[in-house]
């Protein structure tokens, strides 16, 4: 799952990026509306957290662009404005939730998870391949209903493979899932992560298999 944070306060932005990355997966941060538009033009996000007071305008101006995406992401608006009219405007313009500053980390993560849970009701939050199951919202992996622990980047790769199960998932897609805009990616990083992930699943007696497709990427199947 990919998260985009649109926040111009450097300290708050980094805190948001790290907290949301821990909870949901890879997270990117931009500081203006223009950067936000550019980010969503080149990458699909499942969750976007937007501050209203940005240097080049109201963060709500980003909502119409997000609603044009298919599928559109979950959106949470942050602001110091707590007037009911401001809250109503944000929700009317398409925000899924609205969090007033200041807020506690646990509240933001819980609200974001609730929004994502609603978003995935129709899309299917639980995916199963053979005896492997993956809960997209809670990022939980089970083999034969037994939870297994998967490190963050391997988990991002597994999620991309699960959501594309039965199809070849391009190497570039896996890089996008596991790394942010500012991350440096070693030439063999994806191969190393996939190798460790395959070993981890094999040790858990997982019957789903990850197969390389030469020159393209990887395929997850239950056969």
C-alpha positions in Angstrom: 0.0 0.0 0.0 1.3 3.4 -0.9 0.7 6.6 1.1 1.2 10.2 0.1 1.6 13.0 2.6 1.0 16.6 1.4 2.3 18.8 4.3 4.6 21.8 4.2 5.7 21.7 7.8 9.0 19.8 7.6 8.9 18.4 11.1 5.3 17.3 11.0 5.6 16.0 7.5 8.5 13.7 8.3 6.7 12.5 11.4 3.5 11.8 9.4 5.5 10.0 6.6 7.3 7.8 9.1 4.2 7.0 11.2 2.0 6.2 8.2 4.8 4.1 6.6 5.1 2.0 9.7 1.3 1.4 9.7 0.6 1.1 6.0 3.7 0.7 3.9 5.8 2.9 1.7 5.1 6.6 2.2 6.1 9.7 0.2 5.9 13.4 1.2 5.4 16.5 -0.9 5.0 20.1 0.4 2.8 21.9 -2.2 -0.3 21.4 -4.3 1.8 21.4 -7.5 4.1 18.7 -6.1 1.0 16.7 -5.0 -0.5 16.9 -8.5 2.8 15.8 -10.0 3.1 12.8 -7.5 -0.4 11.5 -8.3 0.3 11.8 -12.0 3.1 9.3 -11.9 2.1 7.0 -9.0 -1.1 5.4 -7.6 -1.7 5.9 -3.9 -4.2 4.1 -1.7 -4.1 6.8 1.0 -3.5 10.5 0.7 -3.2 12.7 3.8 -3.5 16.4 3.0 -2.9 19.6 5.0 -5.2 22.5 4.0 -2.7 25.3 4.6 -0.2 24.8 1.8 2.1 27.5 0.4 0.3 27.6 -3.0 -3.3 27.2 -1.8 -5.9 25.2 0.0 -5.1 21.4 0.1 -8.8 20.8 -0.8 -7.9 21.8 -4.3 -6.2 18.4 -4.7 -9.4 16.4 -4.0 -10.9 16.7 -7.5 -7.6 15.3 -9.0 -7.7 12.4 -6.6 -11.4 11.6 -7.4 -10.4 11.3 -11.1 -8.1 8.5 -10.4 -9.4 4.9 -10.9 -9.5 3.6 -8.3 -9.5 6.7 -6.2 -7.5 6.7 -3.0 -8.8 7.2 0.6 -8.3 10.8 1.7 -7.8 12.3 5.1 -7.6 16.1 5.5 -5.6 17.8 8.3 -6.1 21.3 9.4 -6.0 23.7 12.3 -9.5 24.9 11.3 -12.1 23.2 13.3 -15.2 25.2 12.4 -18.1 22.9 11.5 -18.5 24.8 8.1 -14.9 24.0 7.2 -15.3 20.3 8.1 -18.5 20.1 6.1 -16.8 21.7 3.1 -14.0 19.2 3.2 -16.3 16.3 3.4 -18.6 17.7 0.7 -15.7 18.1 -1.7 -14.8 14.5 -1.4 -12.6 14.0 1.7 -13.2 10.7 3.5 -12.3 12.0 6.9 -11.1 15.2 8.6 -8.7 15.4 11.5 -8.2 18.7 13.4 -4.7 19.7 14.7 -3.4 18.9 17.2 -3.9 15.2 17.1 -2.4 12.1 18.6 -0.5 9.6 16.4 -2.8 6.7 17.4 -5.9 8.7 16.4 -4.6 9.5 12.9 -3.6 5.9 12.2 -6.9 4.6 13.6 -8.9 7.1 11.5 -6.9 6.3 8.4 -7.3 2.6 8.9 -11.1 3.0 9.3 -11.2 5.0 6.1 -9.2 2.3 4.3 -11.4 -0.4 5.7 -14.5 1.3 4.2 -12.7 1.8 0.9 -11.8 -1.9 0.6 -15.2 -3.2 1.5 -16.1 -3.3 -2.2 -12.6 -4.1 -3.5 -12.0 -7.0 -1.1 -9.6 -6.5 1.8 -8.7 -10.2 2.2 -6.9 -12.0 -0.6 -6.1 -15.7 -0.5 -3.8 -17.7 -2.8 -3.5 -21.4 -1.9 -2.9 -21.5 1.9 -1.6 -17.9 1.9 -3.9 -15.1 3.0 -3.2 -11.4 3.1 -5.3 -8.7 4.8 -4.6 -5.5 2.8 -5.9 -3.0 5.4 -4.2 -4.5 8.4 -1.2 -5.7 6.4 -1.4 -9.1 8.0 0.1 -12.3 6.4 -1.1 -15.8 7.4 -0.2 -19.3 6.2 -2.7 -21.9 7.1 -4.3 -19.2 9.3 -1.0 -18.8 11.3 0.4 -15.3 11.3 3.9 -14.8 10.0 6.1 -11.7 10.4 7.4 -10.2 7.2 9.7 -7.1 7.1 8.5 -3.9 5.7 9.9 -3.9 2.2 9.3 -7.7 1.7 5.7 -7.0 2.9 5.3 -4.3 0.3 6.5 -6.6 -2.4 4.3 -9.4 -1.2 1.3 -7.1 -1.3 2.0 -6.1 -4.8 2.3 -9.7 -5.9 -0.9 -10.7 -4.0 -2.9 -8.0 -5.6 -1.6 -9.0 -9.0 -1.8 -12.7 -8.4 -2.0 -14.8 -11.5 -0.4 -12.0 -13.5 3.2 -11.0 -14.1 4.0 -8.1 -11.8 6.7 -5.9 -13.4 9.9 -5.3 -11.6 9.2 -1.5 -11.8 5.9 -2.1 -10.0 7.7 -3.9 -7.2 10.2 -1.1 -6.9 7.4 1.5 -6.7 5.7 -0.6 -4.0 8.7 -1.0 -1.8 10.5 2.3 -2.2 9.7 6.0 -2.0 10.6 8.8 -4.4 13.7 9.7 -2.4 15.0 6.2 -1.7 18.1 4.9 -3.4 17.6 1.5 -5.0 20.5 -0.8 -5.5 20.5 -2.7 -8.8 19.8 -6.1 -7.2 17.6 -4.9 -4.4 14.3 -6.4 -5.6 15.9 -9.7 -6.4 17.4 -9.8 -2.9 14.0 -8.9 -1.2 12.2 -11.5 -3.3 14.8 -14.2 -2.5 14.3 -13.6 1.3 10.6 -13.5 0.9 10.5 -16.8 -1.0 12.6 -18.4 1.7 10.4 -17.0 4.5 7.2 -18.3 2.8 8.8 -21.7 2.1 9.9 -22.1 5.8 6.2 -21.4 6.7 5.1 -24.2 4.4 3.4 -21.8 2.1 2.0 -23.5 -1.0 1.8 -20.3 -3.1 4.9 -19.8 -5.2 6.8 -16.8 -6.5 8.3 -17.4 -9.9 10.6 -15.1 -11.8 9.6 -14.2 -15.4 12.8 -13.4 -17.2 13.2 -9.8 -18.2 9.8 -8.7 -16.8 9.2 -9.4 -13.1 7.6 -12.0 -10.9 4.4 -14.1 -10.8 2.6 -15.3 -7.6 0.4 -18.3 -8.1 -1.2 -21.0 -6.0 -0.2 -23.8 -8.3 
